[in-house]
Amino acid sequence: MSLSRIFVVATNVYKEVIRDRVLYLMGLYAVFMFAAAALLPSVAANAQDKIILDLGMAGIHLLGLVVTVFVGTGLINKEIEKKTVLVLISKPISRLEFIWGKHFGLSAVLAVLLACLTAIYFGVLLLNQIEFTAGSLLLAIFYTFIELMLLTAAALLFGVFTSSLLATLLTIGVYLMGHLSQDIVALGELTESPLFQRVTSAMYLVLPDLERLNFRNEAVYGMTLFPAPPELLGHLLYGLLYTALLLAIAVFIFARRQF
């Protein structure tokens, strides 16, 4: 594995995605946030500050998710459909370097996007004199980035062996089931069927528990509701290890595909 070749692939992905005007989403977010800040005081009955804080975090998460799902699923599938993958694999680059380069490239785009959206978010809060704890919001956005990295790996995995449409649907399914995985286990515990309990437990073990990376609600109230640092570190390692596992599976499948 050559880090220089991974960097070249990542750089090309970054430039390609930026060229697709993905960062125009920043303008959409800014319009939405300023409009919400202007309109909410007249209808929110003194709860506008809390609503704006929640809307800002939700908007950052949603726009990042849109880029992850609709760009990530096509990064490899598009190369396969256009047959440009034949040119790439004929060059002195391994399939591991190709997959990891694609992932790092899109992750870099997401990092830039989230940084810019966060700057807009903080600007709206400051202009409207809304009290907030910067540290808690930044920490929640960082874990949102880890979640998006994990979903990017899932999108690349599905894009390796399915069509773009199916890969998109599967990635959205992983996102939804990942945030409901704890509820699925709780539902299994409420039933009296051992088979159903084993099925729900197996689903929890296979699917990523994305709620472990979701601190957006807690961040609005400051650092008091966050878990202890060792637990936070455990959640971070969980997200990174799961991402690495998905990428390893993607490399394994891609290495065995015949073009």
Accessible surface in RSA format (square Angstrom, percent):
REM  Atomic radii and reference values for relative SASA: ProtOr
REM  Chains: A
REM  Algorithm: Lee & Richards
REM  Probe-radius: 1.40
REM  Slices: 20
REM RES _ NUM      All-atoms   Total-Side   Main-Chain    Non-polar    All polar
REM                ABS   REL    ABS   REL    ABS   REL    ABS   REL    ABS   REL
RES MET A   1   155.28  80.4  77.75  51.5  77.53 184.6  73.83  62.8  81.45 107.9
RES SER A   2    25.16  21.3  19.59  26.2   5.56  12.8  16.03  34.1   9.13  12.8
RES LEU A   3   135.32  75.4 126.89  90.8   8.44  21.2 127.09  89.3   8.23  22.2
RES SER A   4    75.16  63.5  65.01  86.8  10.15  23.4  54.84 116.8  20.32  28.5
RES ARG A   5    98.05  41.2  96.81  49.4   1.24   2.9  29.90  40.9  68.15  41.3
RES ILE A   6     7.60   4.3   7.60   5.7   0.00   0.0   7.60   5.5   0.00   0.0
RES PHE A   7   140.45  70.3 136.87  84.8   3.58   9.3 140.45  85.1   0.00   0.0
RES VAL A   8    84.85  55.8  82.88  75.0   1.97   4.7  84.73  73.6   0.12   0.3
RES VAL A   9    15.33  10.1  14.40  13.0   0.94   2.3  15.30  13.3   0.03   0.1
RES ALA A  10    12.62  11.6  11.88  18.3   0.74   1.7  12.25  17.3   0.36   1.0
RES THR A  11    38.57  27.4  34.35  34.8   4.22  10.0  35.61  47.8   2.96   4.5
RES ASN A  12    85.60  59.0  80.96  78.2   4.64  11.2  25.67  61.8  59.93  57.9
RES VAL A  13     2.21   1.5   1.86   1.7   0.34   0.8   2.12   1.8   0.09   0.2
RES TYR A  14    69.23  32.3  69.23  39.4   0.00   0.0  47.71  35.9  21.52  26.5
RES LYS A  15   110.21  53.8 105.46  64.7   4.75  11.3  57.43  51.7  52.77  56.2
RES GLU A  16    48.38  27.8  48.32  36.6   0.06   0.1  22.06  42.7  26.32  21.5
RES VAL A  17     1.75   1.2   1.75   1.6   0.00   0.0   1.75   1.5   0.00   0.0
RES ILE A  18    51.15  29.1  43.87  32.7   7.28  17.5  43.87  31.6   7.28  19.8
RES ARG A  19   165.99  69.7 145.42  74.1  20.57  49.0  74.34 101.6  91.65  55.5
RES ASP A  20    89.63  62.8  64.92  64.6  24.71  58.4  21.49  50.6  68.14  68.0
RES ARG A  21   154.07  64.7 143.84  73.3  10.24  24.4  32.99  45.1 121.08  73.4
RES VAL A  22    14.67   9.7  10.11   9.1   4.56  11.0  14.67  12.7   0.00   0.0
RES LEU A  23    37.87  21.1  35.29  25.2   2.59   6.5  35.37  24.8   2.50   6.7
RES TYR A  24   154.16  72.0 141.66  80.6  12.50  32.5 109.76  82.5  44.40  54.7
RES LEU A  25    38.52  21.5  37.82  27.1   0.70   1.8  38.47  27.0   0.05   0.1
RES MET A  26    46.24  23.9  45.95  30.4   0.29   0.7  43.89  37.3   2.35   3.1
RES GLY A  27    39.80  49.1   0.00   N/A  39.80  49.1  36.85 101.1   2.95   6.6
RES LEU A  28   110.76  61.7 103.57  74.1   7.19  18.1 107.96  75.8   2.80   7.5
RES TYR A  29     3.55   1.7   1.67   1.0   1.88   4.9   3.55   2.7   0.00   0.0
RES ALA A  30    22.13  20.3  22.05  34.0   0.09   0.2  22.13  31.2   0.00   0.0
RES VAL A  31   104.69  68.9  99.05  89.7   5.64  13.6 103.71  90.1   0.97   2.6
RES PHE A  32    90.64  45.3  85.35  52.9   5.30  13.8  90.16  54.7   0.48   1.4
RES MET A  33     0.03   0.0   0.03   0.0   0.00   0.0   0.03   0.0   0.00   0.0
RES PHE A  34    93.99  47.0  89.21  55.3   4.78  12.4  89.55  54.3   4.45  12.7
RES ALA A  35    44.21  40.7  35.46  54.7   8.75  19.9  43.30  61.0   0.92   2.4
RES ALA A  36    11.88  10.9   5.03   7.8   6.85  15.6  11.47  16.2   0.41   1.1
RES ALA A  37     7.63   7.0   2.94   4.5   4.69  10.7   2.99   4.2   4.64  12.3
RES ALA A  38    77.09  70.9  45.28  69.9  31.81  72.4  55.77  78.5  21.32  56.5
RES LEU A  39   120.96  67.4 120.06  85.9   0.90   2.3 120.58  84.7   0.37   1.0
RES LEU A  40    26.43  14.7  26.43  18.9   0.00   0.0  26.43  18.6   0.00   0.0
RES PRO A  41    71.19  51.9  49.94  45.5  21.25  77.3  50.17  41.4  21.02 130.7
RES SER A  42    95.24  80.5  54.95  73.3  40.30  92.8  54.62 116.3  40.62  56.9
RES VAL A  43   114.93  75.6  79.72  72.2  35.21  84.8  87.93  76.4  27.00  73.2
RES ALA A  44    13.01  12.0   0.07   0.1  12.94  29.4   7.09  10.0   5.92  15.7
RES ALA A  45    91.13  83.8  59.11  91.2  32.02  72.8  73.96 104.2  17.17  45.5
RES ASN A  46   145.47 100.3 114.23 110.4  31.24  75.2  26.99  65.0 118.48 114.5
RES ALA A  47    44.05  40.5  38.09  58.8   5.95  13.5  44.05  62.0   0.00   0.0
RES GLN A  48    42.58  23.8  42.58  31.1   0.00   0.0   4.22   9.0  38.36  29.1
RES ASP A  49    63.26  44.3  63.06  62.8   0.20   0.5  20.94  49.3  42.32  42.2
RES LYS A  50    75.09  36.6  72.04  44.2   3.05   7.3  48.72  43.9  26.37  28.1
RES ILE A  51    59.05  33.6  58.13  43.3   0.92   2.2  59.05  42.5   0.00   0.0
RES ILE A  52     2.90   1.7   2.90   2.2   0.00   0.0   2.90   2.1   0.00   0.0
RES LEU A  53    10.98   6.1  10.98   7.9   0.00   0.0  10.98   7.7   0.00   0.0
RES ASP A  54    45.36  31.8  40.61  40.4   4.75  11.2  26.78  63.0  18.58  18.5
RES LEU A  55    55.88  31.1  54.79  39.2   1.09   2.7  55.14  38.7   0.74   2.0
RES GLY A  56     0.00   0.0   0.00   N/A   0.00   0.0   0.00   0.0   0.00   0.0
RES MET A  57     4.65   2.4   3.94   2.6   0.71   1.7   3.94   3.3   0.71   0.9
RES ALA A  58    54.66  50.3  48.58  75.0   6.08  13.8  52.64  74.1   2.03   5.4
RES GLY A  59    11.86  14.6   0.00   N/A  11.86  14.6  11.40  31.3   0.46   1.0
RES ILE A  60     1.54   0.9   1.54   1.1   0.00   0.0   1.54   1.1   0.00   0.0
RES HIS A  61    14.84   8.1  14.70  10.2   0.13   0.3   1.90   2.0  12.93  15.0
RES LEU A  62   103.60  57.7 103.44  74.0   0.16   0.4 103.60  72.8   0.00   0.0
RES LEU A  63    18.53  10.3  18.53  13.3   0.00   0.0  18.53  13.0   0.00   0.0
RES GLY A  64     0.00   0.0   0.00   N/A   0.00   0.0   0.00   0.0   0.00   0.0
RES LEU A  65    21.46  12.0  21.46  15.4   0.00   0.0  21.46  15.1   0.00   0.0
RES VAL A  66    54.77  36.0  53.72  48.6   1.05   2.5  54.75  47.6   0.02   0.1
RES VAL A  67     4.15   2.7   2.66   2.4   1.48   3.6   4.15   3.6   0.00   0.0
RES THR A  68     0.00   0.0   0.00   0.0   0.00   0.0   0.00   0.0   0.00   0.0
RES VAL A  69     3.29   2.2   3.29   3.0   0.00   0.0   3.29   2.9   0.00   0.0
RES PHE A  70   126.95  63.5 104.12  64.5  22.83  59.4 104.86  63.6  22.09  63.2
RES VAL A  71    33.86  22.3  27.68  25.1   6.18  14.9  31.77  27.6   2.09   5.7
RES GLY A  72     0.42   0.5   0.00   N/A   0.42   0.5   0.00   0.0   0.42   0.9
RES THR A  73     3.01   2.1   2.87   2.9   0.14   0.3   0.00   0.0   3.01   4.6
RES GLY A  74    15.71  19.4   0.00   N/A  15.71  19.4  15.71  43.1   0.00   0.0
RES LEU A  75     5.02   2.8   4.32   3.1   0.70   1.8   4.56   3.2   0.46   1.2
RES ILE A  76     0.63   0.4   0.33   0.2   0.30   0.7   0.33   0.2   0.30   0.8
RES ASN A  77     6.64   4.6   6.64   6.4   0.00   0.0   0.00   0.0   6.64   6.4
RES LYS A  78    70.38  34.3  69.73  42.8   0.65   1.5  43.54  39.2  26.84  28.6
RES GLU A  79    26.40  15.2  25.70  19.4   0.70   1.7   3.13   6.1  23.26  19.0
RES ILE A  80    19.72  11.2  18.66  13.9   1.06   2.6  18.66  13.4   1.06   2.9
RES GLU A  81   108.92  62.5  80.11  60.6  28.81  68.6  41.51  80.3  67.42  55.0
RES LYS A  82   137.90  67.3 112.92  69.3  24.98  59.5  76.06  68.5  61.83  65.9
RES LYS A  83   132.34  64.6 127.65  78.3   4.69  11.2  74.63  67.2  57.71  61.5
RES THR A  84    57.55  40.9  56.76  57.5   0.79   1.9  55.82  75.0   1.73   2.6
RES VAL A  85     0.89   0.6   0.89   0.8   0.00   0.0   0.89   0.8   0.00   0.0
RES LEU A  86    75.80  42.2  69.49  49.7   6.31  15.9  70.08  49.2   5.72  15.4
RES VAL A  87    87.88  57.8  84.49  76.5   3.39   8.2  87.88  76.4   0.00   0.0
RES LEU A  88    47.47  26.4  47.47  34.0   0.00   0.0  47.47  33.3   0.00   0.0
RES ILE A  89    52.36  29.8  29.59  22.0  22.76  54.9  30.25  21.8  22.11  60.0
RES SER A  90    90.71  76.7  49.32  65.8  41.39  95.4  47.79 101.8  42.92  60.1
RES LYS A  91   110.22  53.8 101.68  62.4   8.54  20.3  54.50  49.1  55.73  59.4
RES PRO A  92   116.11  84.6  97.47  88.9  18.64  67.8 114.35  94.4   1.75  10.9
RES ILE A  93    30.72  17.5  16.85  12.5  13.87  33.4  18.51  13.3  12.21  33.1
RES SER A  94    52.81  44.6  39.87  53.2  12.94  29.8  48.58 103.4   4.23   5.9
RES ARG A  95    58.81  24.7  55.46  28.3   3.34   8.0  15.96  21.8  42.85  26.0
RES LEU A  96    62.83  35.0  61.19  43.8   1.64   4.1  61.19  43.0   1.64   4.4
RES GLU A  97     1.15   0.7   1.15   0.9   0.00   0.0   0.00   0.0   1.15   0.9
RES PHE A  98     6.06   3.0   6.06   3.8   0.00   0.0   6.06   3.7   0.00   0.0
RES ILE A  99     0.00   0.0   0.00   0.0   0.00   0.0   0.00   0.0   0.00   0.0
RES TRP A 100    63.83  25.6  63.83  30.9   0.00   0.0  60.68  32.4   3.16   5.1
RES GLY A 101     0.00   0.0   0.00   N/A   0.00   0.0   0.00   0.0   0.00   0.0
RES LYS A 102     7.74   3.8   7.74   4.8   0.00   0.0   1.07   1.0   6.67   7.1
RES HIS A 103     1.33   0.7   1.33   0.9   0.00   0.0   1.28   1.3   0.06   0.1
RES PHE A 104    81.87  41.0  77.14  47.8   4.73  12.3  77.44  47.0   4.43  12.7
RES GLY A 105     0.38   0.5   0.00   N/A   0.38   0.5   0.38   1.0   0.00   0.0
RES LEU A 106     0.00   0.0   0.00   0.0   0.00   0.0   0.00   0.0   0.00   0.0
RES SER A 107     7.56   6.4   7.25   9.7   0.30   0.7   7.56  16.1   0.00   0.0
RES ALA A 108    42.19  38.8  34.26  52.9   7.93  18.0  41.47  58.4   0.72   1.9
RES VAL A 109     0.00   0.0   0.00   0.0   0.00   0.0   0.00   0.0   0.00   0.0
RES LEU A 110     0.00   0.0   0.00   0.0   0.00   0.0   0.00   0.0   0.00   0.0
RES ALA A 111    42.50  39.1  34.96  54.0   7.53  17.1  38.20  53.8   4.29  11.4
RES VAL A 112    51.82  34.1  48.60  44.0   3.22   7.8  51.79  45.0   0.03   0.1
RES LEU A 113     0.00   0.0   0.00   0.0   0.00   0.0   0.00   0.0   0.00   0.0
RES LEU A 114     5.79   3.2   5.68   4.1   0.11   0.3   5.79   4.1   0.00   0.0
RES ALA A 115    63.50  58.4  47.92  73.9  15.58  35.4  56.71  79.9   6.78  18.0
RES CYS A 116    41.45  31.4  35.98  40.1   5.47  12.9   8.79  22.3  32.66  35.2
RES LEU A 117     0.00   0.0   0.00   0.0   0.00   0.0   0.00   0.0   0.00   0.0
RES THR A 118    11.76   8.4  11.76  11.9   0.00   0.0  10.76  14.5   1.00   1.5
RES ALA A 119    67.54  62.1  49.69  76.7  17.85  40.6  58.31  82.1   9.23  24.5
RES ILE A 120    39.25  22.3  31.78  23.7   7.46  18.0  38.55  27.8   0.69   1.9
RES TYR A 121     0.00   0.0   0.00   0.0   0.00   0.0   0.00   0.0   0.00   0.0
RES PHE A 122    34.45  17.2  34.45  21.3   0.00   0.0  34.45  20.9   0.00   0.0
RES GLY A 123    25.50  31.4   0.00   N/A  25.50  31.4  24.92  68.4   0.58   1.3
RES VAL A 124     0.08   0.1   0.00   0.0   0.08   0.2   0.00   0.0   0.08   0.2
RES LEU A 125     0.00   0.0   0.00   0.0   0.00   0.0   0.00   0.0   0.00   0.0
RES LEU A 126   119.57  66.6 105.20  75.3  14.37  36.1 106.44  74.8  13.13  35.3
RES LEU A 127   131.23  73.1 102.21  73.1  29.02  73.0 105.30  73.9  25.93  69.8
RES ASN A 128    59.96  41.3  35.83  34.6  24.13  58.1  12.09  29.1  47.87  46.3
RES GLN A 129   162.20  90.7 133.02  97.2  29.18  69.5  45.23  96.3 116.97  88.7
RES ILE A 130     8.30   4.7   2.22   1.7   6.08  14.7   2.71   2.0   5.59  15.2
RES GLU A 131   159.89  91.8 144.06 109.0  15.83  37.7  63.75 123.3  96.14  78.5
RES PHE A 132    56.12  28.1  20.56  12.7  35.56  92.5  28.10  17.0  28.02  80.2
RES THR A 133    61.57  43.8  55.02  55.8   6.56  15.6  32.87  44.1  28.70  43.4
RES ALA A 134    43.60  40.1  38.85  60.0   4.75  10.8  38.85  54.7   4.75  12.6
RES GLY A 135    41.47  51.1   0.00   N/A  41.47  51.1  31.80  87.3   9.68  21.7
RES SER A 136     0.00   0.0   0.00   0.0   0.00   0.0   0.00   0.0   0.00   0.0
RES LEU A 137     1.10   0.6   1.10   0.8   0.00   0.0   1.10   0.8   0.00   0.0
RES LEU A 138    88.06  49.0  83.36  59.6   4.70  11.8  83.63  58.7   4.43  11.9
RES LEU A 139    44.76  24.9  41.23  29.5   3.53   8.9  44.26  31.1   0.50   1.3
RES ALA A 140     0.19   0.2   0.00   0.0   0.19   0.4   0.00   0.0   0.19   0.5
RES ILE A 141    12.06   6.9  12.06   9.0   0.01   0.0  12.06   8.7   0.01   0.0
RES PHE A 142    86.64  43.3  81.17  50.3   5.47  14.2  86.31  52.3   0.33   0.9
RES TYR A 143     6.90   3.2   6.90   3.9   0.00   0.0   0.86   0.6   6.04   7.5
RES THR A 144     1.74   1.2   1.74   1.8   0.00   0.0   0.54   0.7   1.20   1.8
RES PHE A 145    39.11  19.6  39.11  24.2   0.00   0.0  39.11  23.7   0.00   0.0
RES ILE A 146     6.07   3.5   6.07   4.5   0.00   0.0   6.07   4.4   0.00   0.0
RES GLU A 147     0.00   0.0   0.00   0.0   0.00   0.0   0.00   0.0   0.00   0.0
RES LEU A 148     0.00   0.0   0.00   0.0   0.00   0.0   0.00   0.0   0.00   0.0
RES MET A 149    26.24  13.6  26.24  17.4   0.00   0.0  22.10  18.8   4.15   5.5
RES LEU A 150     0.00   0.0   0.00   0.0   0.00   0.0   0.00   0.0   0.00   0.0
RES LEU A 151     0.00   0.0   0.00   0.0   0.00   0.0   0.00   0.0   0.00   0.0
RES THR A 152     0.00   0.0   0.00   0.0   0.00   0.0   0.00   0.0   0.00   0.0
RES ALA A 153     0.00   0.0   0.00   0.0   0.00   0.0   0.00   0.0   0.00   0.0
RES ALA A 154     1.82   1.7   1.82   2.8   0.00   0.0   1.82   2.6   0.00   0.0
RES ALA A 155     0.00   0.0   0.00   0.0   0.00   0.0   0.00   0.0   0.00   0.0
RES LEU A 156     0.65   0.4   0.11   0.1   0.53   1.3   0.65   0.5   0.00   0.0
RES LEU A 157    16.00   8.9  16.00  11.4   0.00   0.0  16.00  11.2   0.00   0.0
RES PHE A 158    28.74  14.4  28.74  17.8   0.00   0.0  28.74  17.4   0.00   0.0
RES GLY A 159     0.50   0.6   0.00   N/A   0.50   0.6   0.48   1.3   0.02   0.0
RES VAL A 160     0.00   0.0   0.00   0.0   0.00   0.0   0.00   0.0   0.00   0.0
RES PHE A 161    94.51  47.3  68.59  42.5  25.92  67.4  69.93  42.4  24.58  70.3
RES THR A 162    21.93  15.6   8.20   8.3  13.73  32.7  19.48  26.2   2.45   3.7
RES SER A 163    59.88  50.6  50.27  67.1   9.61  22.1  42.83  91.2  17.05  23.9
RES SER A 164    39.60  33.5  38.89  51.9   0.71   1.6  32.74  69.7   6.86   9.6
RES LEU A 165   127.98  71.3 122.30  87.5   5.68  14.3 126.49  88.8   1.49   4.0
RES LEU A 166    83.36  46.4  82.41  59.0   0.95   2.4  83.06  58.3   0.30   0.8
RES ALA A 167     0.00   0.0   0.00   0.0   0.00   0.0   0.00   0.0   0.00   0.0
RES THR A 168    16.58  11.8  16.58  16.8   0.00   0.0   8.53  11.5   8.05  12.2
RES LEU A 169   101.74  56.7  93.50  66.9   8.24  20.7  93.98  66.0   7.76  20.9
RES LEU A 170    65.38  36.4  62.51  44.7   2.87   7.2  64.16  45.1   1.22   3.3
RES THR A 171     0.00   0.0   0.00   0.0   0.00   0.0   0.00   0.0   0.00   0.0
RES ILE A 172    59.96  34.1  59.60  44.4   0.36   0.9  59.96  43.2   0.00   0.0
RES GLY A 173    26.67  32.9   0.00   N/A  26.67  32.9  26.43  72.5   0.24   0.5
RES VAL A 174    19.81  13.0  18.44  16.7   1.37   3.3  19.05  16.5   0.76   2.1
RES TYR A 175    36.03  16.8  36.03  20.5   0.00   0.0  15.39  11.6  20.64  25.4
RES LEU A 176    94.78  52.8  93.49  66.9   1.29   3.2  94.59  66.4   0.19   0.5
RES MET A 177    60.51  31.3  60.51  40.0   0.00   0.0  35.27  30.0  25.23  33.4
RES GLY A 178     0.00   0.0   0.00   N/A   0.00   0.0   0.00   0.0   0.00   0.0
RES HIS A 179    29.57  16.2  21.54  15.0   8.03  20.5  19.47  20.1  10.10  11.8
RES LEU A 180    88.82  49.5  88.74  63.5   0.09   0.2  88.82  62.4   0.00   0.0
RES SER A 181     1.15   1.0   0.45   0.6   0.70   1.6   0.95   2.0   0.20   0.3
RES GLN A 182    85.23  47.7  77.79  56.8   7.44  17.7  26.38  56.2  58.84  44.6
RES ASP A 183    86.99  60.9  81.77  81.4   5.23  12.4  25.76  60.6  61.23  61.1
RES ILE A 184    27.67  15.7  26.54  19.8   1.13   2.7  27.66  19.9   0.02   0.0
RES VAL A 185    34.40  22.6  33.91  30.7   0.48   1.2  33.91  29.5   0.48   1.3
RES ALA A 186    48.46  44.6  45.47  70.2   2.99   6.8  47.10  66.3   1.36   3.6
RES LEU A 187    95.12  53.0  93.30  66.7   1.82   4.6  94.61  66.4   0.51   1.4
RES GLY A 188     0.44   0.5   0.00   N/A   0.44   0.5   0.44   1.2   0.00   0.0
RES GLU A 189   127.24  73.1 103.22  78.1  24.02  57.2  40.14  77.6  87.10  71.1
RES LEU A 190   147.27  82.0 118.04  84.4  29.23  73.5 120.30  84.5  26.97  72.6
RES THR A 191    44.43  31.6  34.26  34.7  10.17  24.2  40.48  54.4   3.95   6.0
RES GLU A 192   171.21  98.3 141.58 107.1  29.64  70.6  60.99 118.0 110.22  90.0
RES SER A 193    47.67  40.3  41.73  55.7   5.94  13.7  32.66  69.6  15.00  21.0
RES PRO A 194    84.52  61.6  83.04  75.7   1.48   5.4  84.08  69.4   0.45   2.8
RES LEU A 195   114.63  63.8 114.06  81.6   0.57   1.4 114.06  80.1   0.57   1.5
RES PHE A 196    78.19  39.1  76.03  47.1   2.16   5.6  77.95  47.3   0.24   0.7
RES GLN A 197    65.05  36.4  64.44  47.1   0.61   1.5  15.26  32.5  49.80  37.8
RES ARG A 198   151.03  63.4 143.04  72.9   7.98  19.0  73.89 101.0  77.13  46.7
RES VAL A 199    68.79  45.3  65.41  59.2   3.38   8.1  68.71  59.7   0.08   0.2
RES THR A 200     4.00   2.8   4.00   4.1   0.00   0.0   2.47   3.3   1.53   2.3
RES SER A 201    53.09  44.9  50.93  68.0   2.16   5.0  28.92  61.6  24.17  33.9
RES ALA A 202    50.12  46.1  46.65  72.0   3.48   7.9  49.64  69.9   0.48   1.3
RES MET A 203    60.73  31.4  57.83  38.3   2.89   6.9  44.64  38.0  16.09  21.3
RES TYR A 204    73.83  34.5  68.24  38.8   5.59  14.6  46.33  34.8  27.50  33.9
RES LEU A 205   142.61  79.4 116.67  83.5  25.93  65.2 119.08  83.6  23.52  63.3
RES VAL A 206   106.96  70.4  96.70  87.5  10.26  24.7 102.02  88.6   4.95  13.4
RES LEU A 207    32.35  18.0  31.90  22.8   0.45   1.1  31.90  22.4   0.45   1.2
RES PRO A 208     5.11   3.7   5.11   4.7   0.00   0.0   5.11   4.2   0.00   0.0
RES ASP A 209     2.69   1.9   2.68   2.7   0.01   0.0   1.97   4.6   0.72   0.7
RES LEU A 210     0.11   0.1   0.11   0.1   0.00   0.0   0.11   0.1   0.00   0.0
RES GLU A 211    60.65  34.8  50.00  37.8  10.66  25.4  15.17  29.3  45.48  37.1
RES ARG A 212    70.51  29.6  65.32  33.3   5.19  12.4  15.75  21.5  54.76  33.2
RES LEU A 213     0.21   0.1   0.08   0.1   0.13   0.3   0.08   0.1   0.13   0.3
RES ASN A 214    25.91  17.9  19.77  19.1   6.13  14.8   0.20   0.5  25.71  24.8
RES PHE A 215     9.55   4.8   9.25   5.7   0.30   0.8   9.25   5.6   0.30   0.9
RES ARG A 216    26.31  11.0  25.04  12.8   1.28   3.0   9.56  13.1  16.75  10.2
RES ASN A 217   104.37  72.0 102.37  98.9   2.00   4.8  24.99  60.1  79.39  76.7
RES GLU A 218    52.18  30.0  51.41  38.9   0.76   1.8  11.75  22.7  40.43  33.0
RES ALA A 219     0.74   0.7   0.00   0.0   0.74   1.7   0.00   0.0   0.74   2.0
RES VAL A 220    18.45  12.1   2.56   2.3  15.89  38.3   3.13   2.7  15.32  41.5
RES TYR A 221   127.30  59.4 102.47  58.3  24.83  64.6  83.50  62.8  43.80  54.0
RES GLY A 222     7.40   9.1   0.00   N/A   7.40   9.1   6.50  17.8   0.90   2.0
RES MET A 223    91.76  47.5  79.01  52.3  12.75  30.4  78.15  66.4  13.60  18.0
RES THR A 224   121.08  86.1  87.06  88.3  34.02  81.1  86.74 116.5  34.34  51.9
RES LEU A 225   103.47  57.6  82.68  59.1  20.80  52.3  86.40  60.7  17.07  45.9
RES PHE A 226    19.97  10.0   2.54   1.6  17.43  45.4   2.54   1.5  17.43  49.9
RES PRO A 227    33.40  24.3  16.06  14.6  17.34  63.0  27.81  23.0   5.59  34.8
RES ALA A 228    59.02  54.3  46.54  71.8  12.48  28.4  53.10  74.8   5.92  15.7
RES PRO A 229   103.72  75.6  98.60  89.9   5.12  18.6 100.28  82.8   3.44  21.4
RES PRO A 230   102.59  74.8  87.34  79.6  15.25  55.4  93.15  76.9   9.44  58.6
RES GLU A 231    91.38  52.5  81.45  61.6   9.93  23.6  32.75  63.4  58.63  47.9
RES LEU A 232    20.15  11.2  20.15  14.4   0.00   0.0  20.15  14.1   0.00   0.0
RES LEU A 233    98.73  55.0  95.37  68.2   3.37   8.5  98.10  68.9   0.63   1.7
RES GLY A 234    28.78  35.5   0.00   N/A  28.78  35.5  25.21  69.2   3.57   8.0
RES HIS A 235    20.65  11.3  20.65  14.4   0.00   0.0  14.43  14.9   6.22   7.2
RES LEU A 236    35.18  19.6  35.18  25.2   0.00   0.0  35.18  24.7   0.00   0.0
RES LEU A 237    88.40  49.2  88.40  63.2   0.00   0.0  88.40  62.1   0.00   0.0
RES TYR A 238    48.78  22.8  42.73  24.3   6.06  15.8  42.43  31.9   6.35   7.8
RES GLY A 239     0.00   0.0   0.00   N/A   0.00   0.0   0.00   0.0   0.00   0.0
RES LEU A 240    69.87  38.9  64.89  46.4   4.98  12.5  65.35  45.9   4.52  12.2
RES LEU A 241   124.25  69.2 119.62  85.6   4.63  11.6 119.98  84.3   4.27  11.5
RES TYR A 242    28.55  13.3  25.15  14.3   3.41   8.9  20.07  15.1   8.48  10.5
RES THR A 243     6.38   4.5   6.38   6.5   0.00   0.0   6.08   8.2   0.30   0.5
RES ALA A 244    39.12  36.0  35.75  55.2   3.37   7.7  36.79  51.8   2.33   6.2
RES LEU A 245    97.45  54.3  92.83  66.4   4.62  11.6  96.95  68.1   0.50   1.3
RES LEU A 246    19.06  10.6  19.06  13.6   0.00   0.0  19.06  13.4   0.00   0.0
RES LEU A 247     1.48   0.8   1.48   1.1   0.00   0.0   1.48   1.0   0.00   0.0
RES ALA A 248    55.29  50.8  44.91  69.3  10.38  23.6  50.34  70.9   4.95  13.1
RES ILE A 249    67.54  38.4  65.59  48.9   1.95   4.7  67.50  48.6   0.04   0.1
RES ALA A 250     0.00   0.0   0.00   0.0   0.00   0.0   0.00   0.0   0.00   0.0
RES VAL A 251    21.32  14.0  21.32  19.3   0.00   0.0  21.32  18.5   0.00   0.0
RES PHE A 252   114.23  57.2 109.91  68.1   4.32  11.2 114.04  69.1   0.20   0.6
RES ILE A 253    49.65  28.3  46.19  34.4   3.46   8.3  48.77  35.1   0.88   2.4
RES PHE A 254     0.02   0.0   0.02   0.0   0.00   0.0   0.02   0.0   0.00   0.0
RES ALA A 255    46.62  42.9  26.13  40.3  20.49  46.6  26.25  37.0  20.37  54.0
RES ARG A 256   147.58  62.0 127.37  64.9  20.21  48.1  55.94  76.4  91.65  55.5
RES ARG A 257    73.91  31.0  67.73  34.5   6.18  14.7  19.11  26.1  54.80  33.2
RES GLN A 258   162.25  90.7 136.24  99.6  26.01  61.9  60.12 128.0 102.13  77.5
RES PHE A 259    80.56  40.3   9.33   5.8  71.23 185.3  38.84  23.5  41.72 119.4
END  Absolute sums over single chains surface
CHAIN  1 A    12981.7      11151.6       1830.0       9388.0       3593.7
END  Absolute sums over all chains
TOTAL         12981.7      11151.6       1830.0       9388.0       3593.7
